[in-house]
Amino acid sequence: MAINNESVKDARDNLAGGLKSVIQDAQDLVDTTGDHVEDRYQQARERLKAALQTAKSELPKVTKKAVEKSKHAAHVTDEYVGGNPWKAVGVAAAIGLLAGVVIGRSK
């Protein structure tokens, strides 16, 4: 039960693409509202610009770290299940039983 590298890359790319889209939308908002001169508005605009710059610079680092952690977790899980298949089946069955009990009681 190995994690496919392509699926991890696709998930990473989808997440990064979504975040980049949000950042770009916010940047467009900052750019189109530059002609307002009210002090409070200008201060808020400058704070938003600073936050956007930070987000742009941190996004690749965060994405890389998340992918590394998820690969490690998948590898550890794969090793455990490979070495202890019956324990994994037992735990999955217990979780399924508990979920069934909880769902059954809620009706």
ChimeraX attribute file (.defattr): number of C-alpha atoms within 10 A of each C-alpha:
attribute: neighborCount
match mode: 1-to-1
recipient: residues
	/A:1	10
	/A:2	10
	/A:3	12
	/A:4	11
	/A:5	10
	/A:6	9
	/A:7	10
	/A:8	15
	/A:9	12
	/A:10	12
	/A:11	13
	/A:12	16
	/A:13	13
	/A:14	12
	/A:15	13
	/A:16	16
	/A:17	12
	/A:18	12
	/A:19	15
	/A:20	15
	/A:21	12
	/A:22	13
	/A:23	18
	/A:24	14
	/A:25	12
	/A:26	15
	/A:27	15
	/A:28	11
	/A:29	13
	/A:30	17
	/A:31	12
	/A:32	10
	/A:33	12
	/A:34	12
	/A:35	9
	/A:36	10
	/A:37	10
	/A:38	8
	/A:39	9
	/A:40	9
	/A:41	13
	/A:42	15
	/A:43	12
	/A:44	12
	/A:45	18
	/A:46	14
	/A:47	12
	/A:48	16
	/A:49	16
	/A:50	12
	/A:51	12
	/A:52	18
	/A:53	13
	/A:54	11
	/A:55	15
	/A:56	15
	/A:57	10
	/A:58	11
	/A:59	15
	/A:60	12
	/A:61	10
	/A:62	13
	/A:63	14
	/A:64	11
	/A:65	12
	/A:66	13
	/A:67	15
	/A:68	13
	/A:69	11
	/A:70	13
	/A:71	17
	/A:72	12
	/A:73	12
	/A:74	16
	/A:75	15
	/A:76	12
	/A:77	15
	/A:78	15
	/A:79	14
	/A:80	13
	/A:81	15
	/A:82	12
	/A:83	11
	/A:84	11
	/A:85	12
	/A:86	11
	/A:87	12
	/A:88	15
	/A:89	12
	/A:90	11
	/A:91	12
	/A:92	12
	/A:93	12
	/A:94	12
	/A:95	12
	/A:96	12
	/A:97	12
	/A:98	12
	/A:99	12
	/A:100	12
	/A:101	11
	/A:102	11
	/A:103	10
	/A:104	9
	/A:105	8
	/A:106	7
	/A:107	5
